[in-house]
Amino acid sequence: MAHLLHFVVGFALLLHVLFWGVGAAMLTMPRPWRRFWPVVVAPLGFALQSAVVWAGAHFELPGTNSYAGVSEILPLALLGFGLRRFRLRAACTDFARFGLVWLAVAGSLAALILPLAFASKGLTSVSLGSCDVADYAGGARVLMEFARGSREGFIGLTEVVRVLSADNYFEYWLRLNHFTPAALIALNGSVLDCAPYELASLTGMVLLAGSLPLVFWMARAVVGYSGGVSLIIALLYGCSPITWYAVAHVALGQLLAAQAIALLTWAGIALWRGRLSWRRGAQFAGVLLAGYWLVLGSYNFILVLCLVPAVAFAGGLTLWHGDWSRFCRWGVVLLAPLTACAGLFFGRVSGLVERFTLLRAYDFGWPVPILSPEGWLGLVSGPSLEAWPFGLRWLLTALVGGLFVWALARATRLRRPGAWTVVAITAPVMAGYAYLELRGISLGTNASYDAYKLLAVFYPLLLPAFCWWVTLRRSRRLVEWLGVVGVLGVVVFLNVVAVGVFVWRMASPPLRVDRELRQVAKIEDMADVKSINLLLPDMWSRLWANSFLLRKPHYFPTHTYEARRNTPLRGEWNLESGLIAWE
């Protein structure tokens, strides 16, 4: 039986994020699109919450538990300024204009929460294989309960936690690891009175559901679809196995980076399409600043790729028309907020080189099946993203791939402007995807994992582009119209089937924070236990025990994760299989 508590907390989390973003969206949306501010509420809410936690850490405040309540004044003040600009009635009208999109958000979130509600009576976190959620929970607890200068327990255990220039656990989260996901769990956990393990999985679900308005906007404003088609694509994004795979493995950084890239790409393309001036560029400064910060705070190494679609779009048109002065001015306008962002969040920029060093040193991830064109649309058979049996797989590939090429050729012949946008979005990203897949095959590494991540962070743009074949419905031939509708029905149906398998699998997850694992937290209150050797046999249990025991020094016999190095076992007590004993 599904339990209502998960839905109550999940929707409370979504509403809290929207509360943080609504005023910022009203104030930062560029003038020509000002009445469409609701589409950027969620990403701006995430960005603002993250920035507040960053400021709290650098002001040496003792964790979000000490200032989360007071910080609510900031979004409230922004909302007041926003309503002063728009007036309440106009703001409500703007919000209601996207009523169906918000209904899709609510439906998507409910569907995402359902398996979690079946999996556990109480709030908890689950995973289908990745242990990243335990890592995020450890970072969230650091940001919730400790000040930057804290060195008690595990926080300052230099020999264990040192990673390159970061010699304490707090600094590791500020400079090198995915700061924003942990910051969101921390701030919202303090406000909702939830521990990190209770909120981590729900945060991933809110990240996916909250991105649907932005995907709608990418389809509508970037690719140029009608409102109805854009809504269908947003719904498809919310029930795609590509995105559910990220939620099932609690890939919070990936979900945040996807929103950031969508924001930056829309801003870059919109700037190019209009009259380019410094004043117009200043109108996009807020959106660009939020996008850059979301990238730096989540997947800071994606910074070098986040503008690829926008640069491909503008660069291709520049090569065609030869207006290089315009391209240079556009580039300066687009990158100026990045300079400001780098100054505000210098720690994330200065840690970039070290982050790339870590990526080269370790073969992160696991093998992910290669996706052919039908897989790019989410037409896979299950939660591991495995393809359908051979015959059906290549039939679907021929169908969607052939329709895409046909639609693109027709649009090119008719000189429809959206055709170049689709090419600029898809060609460079999918070239990178192919390269990583080939690299993984040739070297025998987990580069297919990197290929999936590349596809996923650009997916809010790629999915609308991959659906370009829906433009064939504009033909006056009834057969073509019926064919497009039929193929769309097949795509939606098979995505829903794959998500149904996800729901079934996540309702009985292989990894879950159960009651026995939570009991480890009681050890932290035992005064006679001064230090611990974590001898737990599996990665999942070790990482969660680490997050539950941050106030105690503890040591690992094997390398567990970044900032959890294997060292000589100097603990006075051993923790093994849920039992603690004197060494």
N, C-alpha and C positions, 0 to 999 in steps of 0.2 A: 504494500500500500504506500502510495506516495505521501510524503509528509509536508504539511503546509508551511512549516517554518522556513524551508529552503526558498520557497517562492516569496514569502514576506521579506526576508533579508535580501534576496536577489533584486527584487524590484525597489526596495529601499536604497540599495547601493546605486542602482541606475538613476533614480530620482535625485540622489545626492550629487552625483556627477553632473547631471543636467542642471541642477541648481548652481553649481560652480561655473558652468559654462555659458549660461543663458545671457548674463549681463555682458560678459566678454565678447560673445558672438554679436550682440547688438552694436557694440562699440567698435569692433574691428572689421566687420564685413565691409568690403569696398563699396563705395557709393552706388555704382550702377547695379549692384546685386544686393543692395542693403535689405530689401524686403525678403530675401532668401536666407537670412541669417540662421534660421533653425537647422540648416544642414550641417553647420560647423559647431553646433553647441557641444556635442560629446567630445570631439578632439580638443577643443579649447578648454573644456572642463578638466580633462586629463592633464593637459599641459600646465594649467594654472595650479592644480593641486600639487603636481610634481615640483613646480618652481617654489611653492611655499615651503615644502619639505626641504628642498635644497637650501633655501634661505635659513630655515630653522637650524639645520645642521651647521651651517657656517657661522651662525650667531651663537653657537655653543649651547643651544637650548637642550634641556634633558629629554629629548624625544617628543614625538607627536602627542603622547599622553598629556604633556604639560601645556600644549598650546593649540590643540586641534579645535577646541571649543571657541577660543578667541579668534582663530583664523576664519571662522564663519562670517566674521564682519566684512572681510574682503569681498567675497562673492555677493553679499547682500548690498554692499555699497555700489558695486559694479551694476547690479540689477537696478538699483535706484537711478543711477546715471543713464542706464539704457532706457528705462521707462520715461525718463525726462525727455530723452530724444524722440522716442517713438510714440509715447502716450500708451496707456494700458489697452485701450480698445484696438489700436492699430497693431500692437504687439500680439494680442490674442488672435487677430485676423491672420497675421503672418504665420503664427504657430499652427492655426487650424487649417491653413492651406495645405499643410503636409500631414493632414489627419490620417490618410491611408498609409503613409510611410511610418508614422508612429505606431499605427496598429500592427504593421509588419514587425516593427521593433519589439513590441510587446509579445507577439506570437512567437517570434524567434527566441526571445529570452525564455519564455515559458517552456518551449520545446527543449532548449538546452538544459534547463534546470531539472526537467522531468527525470532523466536517468539518475541524477545525483540524489533526488528525493527518494527514489527507489533503493538506492545503494546504502543509505544510512538514515537512521531515525534522527540523529542530530547533525548539526553542521559539521562538515569535514571536507577534506580534499582527497581527490582520487586522480589516478593516472593510468593510462593504458601501457605505459612502458618507461617514459622519461621520468627522471628524478629531479628535473628542474624546479618543480613546484616546492620541494623541500628547501632547495637553495634560496628561492625567492622568500620563503617564509623566514629563513634565518636572517636575511637582509632586512625584511620588514620588522622583525623583532628588534634588531639593532636600532633602526630608525624610530621605533615606537618608544623604547625604554631607556636609551642611552644618549649621552652627549658625545660630541665628536672627540672630546679629550678623554673620554672614559678608557681605562685600560684594565678594568677588573676582569677576572675570570678568563674566558676564552678570547675576549675582545683584543687584549694586548699580548697574547701569547705568540710573540714574534717568531719563534722557531717553527711554529706550526702554520701560521697564517700568512707569512711573508710571500708576496707575489711581486717580483721585480721591485719597483720603488715603493710599493705599499707594504708597510711593516706592521699594520694592525688591521683588524677586521673591518672597522668603520671606514678607514681610508680606502680599503679595497672596494667597497661598495660605491663610494663617491667617485673614484677615478676609473676603475677597470670593469666592474661587473655591471649588470643591467639595473641601473639605479631607479629609473622611473617605475617599473613594475613593483619593486619593493616599497617605494615611496607611496604608491597608490594604496597598497594593502595596509600600510602603516597608518596613513591619515584616515582612511575610511574605517579601518578597524577601531581606531581611537574614538571616532564619532559614533559608530554603531555598537560599540562595546563588544567587539568580536576579536578573538585571537587570530593570529595569522593563518593557522591551519584551518580555521573556520571560514576564511574569506578568500583564500588563494584561488581555488577552483571557480568560485562564483565571480571573481574578478575577471577571469578569462572569458566567461560567458557574457558578462556585461560589455567587455571590450568588443566582442564580435557583434552582439546585438546593437550596441550603440553606434557601430560603423555603418549600418544600413542607410541612414540618410545621406552620408557622404558618398556611398556607392551609387545611390540614386542620382546624386549631383554629378558624379563623374559620367554616368551614362547620359544624363540630360544636357549638361553644360559643356562637356569636353567632346564626347562622341556625337552628340546631337540627336538622340532618339526622342521620341514623343514621351509625354509623361507616363502613359500606360506601359509602354515597353520598358522605360526606366524603372518603374515600380516592379515589374516582373523580374528584371535583372537584379534588383536589390533583394528581392525575395529569394532568388536563386543563390545569391551570395550567402544569405543567411541559412540556407539548407544545403550548402555544398559540402561534400566530404573533404574538399581541399581545406576549407576553413574549420570544419569540425575536427579534423585531424589535429590542428593547432590547439583547439580547446581541450581535446582528449589528452593531449600531452602537456597541457598548461604552458604553452609557448607564449607567454605574455609579451615579451619583448618583440616578437614577430608581429603580433596583432597590433601593437602600438606603432611599429615602424610602417606597417601597411597604411595606417591612417595618415601618418606624417607624409609619406611619399605621395599619396593622393592629394593632400592639401598643396604640397609644393608643385606638383605637376599642373594642377588646375590653375594656380596662381601664375606659373610661368607661361602657360598657353594663353590664358586670358590677357596677360600683359602684352603678349606678342600680337594678338588679334586686334587689339584696340590701338588708339592713338598713344604712342609711347612718349611719356614726359615724366619729369622728376616728381611732379605733383601727383600724377596718377600712380607712380611707383610707391609713393609714400602711403597711399591708401591701402596698399597690399602689405605694408610693413608688419602689421599685427599678425596677419595670417601666416606670412613667411616666418616670422619669429617663432610662432607656435610650432610650425612644422619642423623647423630646424631643431628646436629644443626637444621635441618628441623623438627625433632621430638620435640626437646626442645622448638623451637620457635613457634610451632603450637599446638600440643597436647602433652604437656610435660608429662602428666600422662601416656601416651602410652609407655613411655620409659621402663617401667617394662615388657612390652609384645613384644616390637619391634623385639627382637631376637628369639622369640619362634620358628618359622619355621627353622631357621638356627641351633639352638641348638637341636631341635628335629632330624634334618637330621644328624648332626655330632654325637649326643649322641646315636642315634639308631645304627649307624655303630660302634661306640665305644663299646657298649654292645655286639655287634655281634663278633667283632674282638678282643676286650679286650685291645686295645692300649690306655691306659689312659694317658700316658705321652704325646702322640700326642694331645689328647683332651685338656689337660691342656695348652700346648703351643699354640694351636689354640685359646683357650679362651683368653689368655693373649694378643695375637696379635690382636684379634677382639676388645677387650675392651680398649686397650691402647689409641686409639684416643678418646674414650669417656672421659678418664681422662683429656686429653688436652682440649676437648670441654667443660667439666665441669669447668675448670679453666678459659677459655675465656668468658664463658657465665654463670658465677656463679649465677647470679640473678635468672635465670630460674631453676637451680638445687635447690637452697635454697628455692624456692617457691613451690617445689613439695609436701612437707608434707601438707602445707596449701591448696594446690589445692585438694589433696585427702580429706582433711577435708570438703571442700566445696561440693565435690561430695557426701560425706556421708550425709551432712546436708540437701541437696535439692534433690527433685525428678525431675531432669532435663528431658526435652523432652516431648514426647507425645506417645501414643500407635502406634506402627508400625505393620502391619500384619506379622504373622509368615510365613516365606518362607520355603517351602518344596523343594526337589531337583530340580523341574522344575523352581522354583523361583530363585534358586541360579544361573541359567543360564539366568535370566532376562525374563522368560516366565510368565509375569504377565499381567493383563488386563488394567492397567491404572496408572495414576500419583500418586495414593496413595499406590501403590505396592500391591493392592488387587489381590487375585488369580483369575484364570478363574473359571467359574462355576464348580460345584463338579465333574461331570463326566469327563470333559476335563482335569481338574486339575490332577486327579489321573491317567488318561491315560498318560499324559505327564510325570508325576513323574515316572511311571512304565517304560516308554520308555527310558528316559535319565538315570534314576537310574540303570535300568537293564543293559544298554549298558556300563555304567561306571564300574560296578562290573565285568561284563564279560571281558572287556578290561584289568582291573587290574589283574584279575585271570590269564588271558592268559599271560600277561607280567611277572607275578611272576613265572609262570610255565616255561617260556622261559628264565628267569633270565635277563630280560632287566633292565638296571640300572635305567631308568627313573621311574620305578614303586615305588621304595622306596622314591624317591623325591616327588612324588605325595602324598604318604601316609604321609610323614613328614610335608608337607605343609598343607594338609587338616585336618588331624585327630585332632591335638590339637586346632586349631582355631574353627572347627565346634563343638568340645566338649564344648568349652567356649560359643559358640553361643547357643547351646542347654541348657546349664546351665542357661544363662541369660533369655531365654524364659520361662523356667520352674519357675525361681525365680519371674518373672513378674506375671505369672499366680497365683502362690501360695500366693504372698504378695499383689497383686493388685496394683503394682507400674508400672512405665514406663520403666521397665527393657528391654522391647522389643525394645525401642529406643536405649539403650546401645548395645543390640544384633545386631541391624542393623549397628550401628557404627563400632562394632568389625568386622562384615563381610565386611563392605565397606573399612576400612583401609587396610585390607589384600587382597582386591579384585584383584589388579594387579597380585597377585600370585595365588589366588584361581581360577580365571576364566580360566587360562591356564590348571590348574590341573583338574578342573571340565570337561574340554573338552578332557580328556584322551581317551575317546571312539573313537576319530578320528584315533587312532593308529590301529583300526580294519581294516582300509582301506588297510593296508599292506598285508592283506591276499590275497592269489591268487584266492580266490573265488569271482567271479563277483557279486554274490548276496550280500556278505558282503560289498564290495566296494560301490555298488549302495545304500545299506541301510545307510551307513555312510554319503554319499553325500546327500541322501534324508533327513536324520535327521538334518544335518547341515543346509540345506536349510530351514527347518521348524524353527529351532532356530533363524536363521538370520531374517527370515520373521516376526516372532512374536515379536522379539525385535524391528524391524523397526515399526511395527504396534503400539506397546506401546509407542515408542518415538513420533510417529505421534500424539497420544493423548496428550502427553506432549506439543508438539508444539501448538496444538489447545488450550490447557488450559493456557499455559503461554502467549499466545497472548492476552488474556483477564484476567490478573492476579487479584486475590482478593486483593493483597497488592502491591501498587505502590507509588513511590514518585512523586506525581502529582504537578501541578502548585500551587495549593492552599497551599500544605504543604511546598513547597519551599519558599513561601512568608514569612514564619516565620523567615527566616534568616534576613529580613530587621529590625526586632526588635533589633538585636544586634547593629545596628548603631544609635539607638535612645538614645541620651544622657540623656533624662529625665527619661528613664526606667532604674532604678538602680538594681532591683532584681525582680524575677518573681516566681509565684506559677504555676507550670504546672498542670492544671486541665483537660487536654485533656482526653477523655473518654477511648481511646483504646491504647494498648501497642505500636502498630506500630507508631502512631502519637507522643506519648510521647517520644519514643526513638529518633525519627528523630528530634523532636524539641530540645531535649537535645544536639544532635550533631550540630545543627545549632546555638545554643545559648551558646557555651562554654565560651564566654567572659563575660557572665552575671551570677551572682549567681542565682540559681533557686532551687526550693524545690518541693518535690513530696508528695501528700497526701497518696499514697499507695506505697508499695515496687514494684519497676518497673523492675529491673534487678540487677545483681551484680554491686556494686559501684554506685547504685542509690537508696539509702535507703529512706524510708518514715520518715519524721521528722515534727516537728511543722512548719506550713506554715508561714515563716517569710518574704516572698516577699512583695514588695510594690504594685505589679501589679499581676493580675490574667490572665492567658492565657487559654482560653476555647473555643473549636470549632472554632479555627482560629481567634478569636477576643481577643483583649487585653483591659483590663479595670482596672481602679484604684480600689484597694481592698475596 
